[in-house]
Amino acid sequence: MENKIPVKTVEDTFTNIDNIHDILNQVATKETSADRSLGRFMLKSIMAGVLLAIMTVFMLAIKTQFDGVNHGVINLMGAAAFSIALVMIVLTRAELLTSNFMFFTVGLYYRTISLSKAAKIFLLCFIGNIIGGFILFGLMKGTNVMTPEMVGALTKSVASKTVESTWLAIMIKGIFANFFINMGIFLAIQCKEALAKAFFIALGVVIFVFMAFEHVVYNAGLFAGMMYYNIDALSWLDVLKNLVFAFIGNYIGGGIFVGLVFAYLNGRRNDYTR
């Protein structure tokens, strides 16, 4: 019996093409929402910010209440707790800026959305995410949930991310943060079971939080918390430095290193037409 040598086409190498179809469908949905139902789009963006902020409070509570346990174990517990936020955001289709970096870069590669429209959606999403953080910490201010120890941990974390970090370190850590987050989301897209989706989404977040990488929306939530609890400790120029270079790093990590790379690996730019 003779076996024939396998013959493949370039199209056969597009092994994640279903992911690309799903991403482009979501891009079209997000674009329609932002254009025709701005209130709903902004509400989904605000919800994403609220979810990140509430899990930030949860993580601070874990780190302070388990004080005395091995430092690495506490950090891992906090990272695992925070990962719940992104699972909720992705599975509820809330609008998070940093995951949209990947989605809309794929759309830009295939020319299914314009650069101006993508930039507009990024801005709207970021504004909504920040508003969500302010709302959550504003509500927290009316409670005794944020203990002095949690405020101290928050202040220490913000100082590390602003005054004690250089712009280059922030940008590089921003690249790594959103690379892992969007790799997790990309893997989750091809999973059918909700539990499998949740696992891969959480995996990327656990890595980013445990390694103390920089995530622009998470950081904005921290700064919002500081404005309510310890505004005098904020260095505004350093806050701006962090937001600008974390934003750039996050786009490179999620948009270029994941979105653009997998868009290129799974099709040609003229494969989709309006």
URMO-V507747 format. One record per run of one state. SS is the DSSP state (h for helix, s for strand, l for the rest). FROM is the first residue (numbers start at 0). TO is the last residue. If there is no record, write none. Layout:
BEGIN
ss & from & to
SS & FROM & TO
SS & FROM & TO
END
This chain:
BEGIN
ss & from & to
l & 0 & 8
h & 9 & 12
l & 13 & 15
h & 16 & 35
l & 36 & 36
h & 37 & 64
l & 65 & 69
h & 70 & 90
l & 91 & 95
h & 96 & 108
l & 109 & 113
h & 114 & 139
l & 140 & 146
h & 147 & 160
l & 161 & 165
h & 166 & 188
l & 189 & 192
h & 193 & 209
l & 210 & 214
h & 215 & 228
l & 229 & 229
h & 230 & 232
l & 233 & 234
h & 235 & 264
l & 265 & 273
END
